[in-house]
Amino acid sequence: MCPTGAVIYGKTEDLLKDAKERIKKAPGKYYADKVYGETEGGGTQVLYLSHVEFSKLGLPELNEESLPSRLKWQHRIYKYLAVPAVLYVTMASVIRGNFKSHVHHLQEDQQKTGLRPQL
């Protein structure tokens, strides 16, 4: 924990509650009496309280809607890509198992006959 209390860690709900209490105790002290990250980008994992405008701190101006919710096509790609990926992995493991079995049988035949295997 930061000795000055400027940086604190914890659960988002607890931190948000603390930030709102700080604003309530000192209205006007913080920029726009707002917690940056509460709703920006659909809610972020980092929350900011500042007496300086957030854009001057280098924080971007974000919509309340999160990026994944705006990119609905991305969900479709992952959803429909999962089935072929699973099929590919399954087929690759079956082929690999069959190849290992084939090599094993060739080695057995070589031991029995003394002839080199032909792949």
Legacy VTK file of the C-alpha trace (Angstrom):
# vtk DataFile Version 3.0
C-alpha trace
ASCII
DATASET POLYDATA
POINTS 119 float
0.000 0.000 0.000
1.191 3.488 -0.824
2.277 5.390 2.337
0.422 8.528 1.202
-2.748 6.614 0.363
-2.599 7.734 -3.265
-2.541 4.170 -4.581
-4.704 1.508 -2.990
-5.508 -2.039 -4.016
-8.566 -4.157 -3.433
-11.793 -5.431 -4.866
-13.388 -3.148 -7.436
-16.620 -2.869 -5.448
-14.756 -1.808 -2.302
-12.574 0.686 -4.154
-15.565 2.203 -5.942
-17.440 2.523 -2.656
-14.415 4.226 -1.065
-14.025 6.609 -4.018
-17.690 7.637 -3.871
-17.400 8.204 -0.132
-14.380 10.455 -0.714
-16.333 12.476 -3.273
-19.318 12.690 -0.928
-17.133 13.944 1.956
-15.425 16.606 -0.176
-17.694 17.674 -3.047
-15.894 19.783 -5.648
-12.442 18.579 -4.583
-12.234 15.987 -7.350
-12.548 16.715 -11.064
-16.253 16.680 -12.005
-16.915 14.639 -8.833
-16.318 11.614 -10.992
-14.552 8.277 -10.643
-12.699 7.612 -13.883
-13.011 3.960 -14.857
-16.367 3.323 -13.254
-18.274 3.408 -16.544
-15.605 4.299 -19.133
-15.040 1.493 -21.604
-17.726 -0.563 -19.891
-15.875 -0.263 -16.582
-12.131 -0.640 -16.158
-9.949 -2.530 -13.700
-8.287 0.704 -12.585
-10.179 3.584 -10.974
-8.933 7.178 -10.719
-9.837 10.122 -8.553
-8.132 13.379 -9.412
-8.467 17.111 -8.910
-6.986 17.506 -12.437
-8.912 16.872 -15.638
-8.490 13.229 -16.657
-7.377 14.074 -20.217
-4.476 16.116 -18.765
-3.356 12.968 -16.970
-3.166 11.179 -20.314
-6.303 9.118 -19.774
-8.359 8.611 -22.947
-11.953 9.702 -23.281
-13.877 6.446 -23.542
-17.525 5.711 -24.227
-19.518 3.864 -21.620
-19.853 0.937 -24.023
-17.001 -1.564 -23.924
-15.020 -2.358 -27.044
-16.029 -6.061 -27.172
-19.707 -5.129 -27.012
-19.204 -2.873 -30.043
-17.290 -5.554 -31.953
-19.994 -8.210 -32.128
-18.337 -9.865 -35.136
-15.421 -10.778 -32.888
-17.679 -13.027 -30.790
-18.894 -14.776 -33.925
-15.338 -15.453 -35.091
-14.396 -17.026 -31.762
-17.669 -18.907 -31.539
-17.408 -20.432 -35.014
-13.633 -20.857 -34.965
-13.770 -23.039 -31.867
-15.467 -25.964 -33.644
-12.927 -26.229 -36.490
-10.057 -25.801 -34.017
-11.343 -28.667 -31.862
-11.834 -30.834 -34.959
-8.305 -30.014 -36.150
-6.752 -30.958 -32.814
-8.780 -34.172 -32.695
-7.838 -35.145 -36.243
-4.169 -34.295 -35.671
-4.042 -36.490 -32.560
-5.732 -39.388 -34.392
-3.324 -39.063 -37.331
-0.341 -38.883 -34.999
-1.528 -41.967 -33.110
-2.042 -43.868 -36.358
1.406 -42.871 -37.608
3.062 -44.003 -34.367
1.200 -47.313 -34.632
2.322 -47.694 -38.248
5.964 -47.028 -37.360
5.730 -49.514 -34.492
4.366 -52.211 -36.830
7.135 -51.479 -39.363
9.750 -51.892 -36.662
8.202 -55.187 -35.581
8.193 -56.399 -39.190
11.866 -55.409 -39.537
12.764 -57.404 -36.442
10.870 -60.460 -37.751
12.098 -60.327 -41.350
15.360 -58.435 -41.108
14.336 -56.208 -44.032
14.366 -52.411 -43.838
10.879 -50.889 -43.563
9.583 -48.797 -46.415
7.640 -45.756 -45.412
LINES 1 120
119 0 1 2 3 4 5 6 7 8 9 10 11 12 13 14 15 16 17 18 19 20 21 22 23 24 25 26 27 28 29 30 31 32 33 34 35 36 37 38 39 40 41 42 43 44 45 46 47 48 49 50 51 52 53 54 55 56 57 58 59 60 61 62 63 64 65 66 67 68 69 70 71 72 73 74 75 76 77 78 79 80 81 82 83 84 85 86 87 88 89 90 91 92 93 94 95 96 97 98 99 100 101 102 103 104 105 106 107 108 109 110 111 112 113 114 115 116 117 118
